[in-house]
Structures are given as C-alpha cells and as structure tokens.
Amino acid sequence: MAKIEEVKLVDDLDGGQADETVRFTWDGKPREIDLSAEHAARFREALAPYVEASRRVVGPAPAKRSAGSGSRASSADREHNRAVREWAQHNGFEVGDRGRIPADVLDAYSRRAA
C-alpha cells in the first residue's frame, strides 16, 4: 500500500502559510524559522546592514563551553520534548515521534496551565 504524507509549513510569526525555512546562526547557535515570502524578505532586509558590515569567518567557529554545560541541558530538552509530544498526542495534535515540534503545539502546551 502506498502512503503519501503532506508537510505544510506554518509561518512561525503569524500562523499563516510559510513558503520557506530560513536558517541562521545567532550567538554561535544554529536557528531556523518558517516564514512566508514577505516575512523572509523583511527578515533579510532587517539584517542586511549588519551582514554587509560584518566579516566572513573562515574555518570552524571556536567552541564556547562553560563548566557544567553539555549533556544536562540536552537531556532536559529531550525530557521536555517527550512531555510535549505525549501531551499533544493525548490532546488531538498530530506530532511525530522525532523532529521539530510545530509552533502551534508548543504554544498550546505552554498555555495548557494558564
């Protein structure tokens, strides 16, 4: 039996349809955000003066680590994500066992106790 799965990108700013995932690095940490074409253009326009004035880094960025950082934070993140996925599945949200948790699910989870 064939199975077709459809992936729909949702704009992380306004919940509308997203056209692309924009990846960037902020303070040495990789980030990504799903945006409509309009929001992506505004994002790029806002950063353009800073990008133009910046220097390109050649080679790997130096690792920034402080004492006590490392697996504790990622293990806490994994536990939080597990709890979000479990809650979402019990509350009618479609969420995979792995990968990025949709913004609407995270928002609903954070509002559940409010």
N, C-alpha and C positions, 0 to 999 in steps of 0.2 A: 504494500500500500504506500502510495506517495504521500508526503506530508509537506505542505507549504506553510512557512511561518513568515509573517509580515512584521517588520520592525518599523515603528513610527517614531520619529524624533519629535520631541516636545521642547519648545523654547523654554529654557530654564529661567528666563526673566518674566515672561508673561503667560506661560502655559499654552501659547498658540503653537502652530506648526513650525518646527525648526527645519532649516534647509541644510545645515552643516554642523559638524562638531569642530569647534576651534580649540586647538591645543596650544598651551603656552607654559612658560615656567615663571613662577613668582617666588622670589627669595629662595631660589635653588630648588623649589619643589614643583614637579610637573603637575599641571592642572588641565582640565578640559571643561568646556561648557557647550551645550547645544543651543544654537541660535538661529533665528530667522535670518534671511539675507540682509534685511535692514539693520537688525541688531549687530550682526557680524561686521557690517560696513562701519557702523558707528563705533564699535569696539576698536577696529583698526584705525579709524580716524583719530580717536582719542589718544591712542598710543603712538601714532606716527611721529610727533615731535620728539618723543623720548627715544624711540628706536633710531631715528635719524641722528641724534646726538650721541648715541651710545657707541661702544666699541664691540667688535665681534670677538668672542672668546674662541681661541684655537685650542683644541685638546679637551680632555675631560675636566670638568669643574672640580675643584678640590672638595673633598668630603668634609661636611661640617657635622661633627658629632660631639655631644656633651656627655659627661658621665651620667650613666643611668638611662640614656636613650637607647632605642633599639627594639628588641622583641616585645618588651612590655607594652609599648604603645600599639604595636600592630596586633598583639594578642587581644588587647582591649577593643580595638577596632573590629576585629573578627567577631568577638562576642557581641558587640553592639549590632553589627550587621546580621548576625544569626538571629538575634532577638527581633529585629525589624522584619526580616523575612518571615519568621514564624508568625508574628502578629499580622502581617499583610496577608499571608495565605489563609489565616483563620478569619479574616475580615473582607474577603472577596476581591482582593487585589491580585493581579497576575504579576508575579515576580519570580525570576529564575533562581535556581539554587546557587548560581555563581554570577559574577559580573556586576556591573553597575546597578545600583538600586535607583529606580526612577525618582525624580524630584518630588512628584506628587505623592508618592508613597512615603518618602521621608517627611514631607510636610504633614501628612495625615498622622503619621506615627508621633511626631512631636506635639501635635495638637490633641492627641487622644486623652491626655490627663488634664488638659486645660479646661 
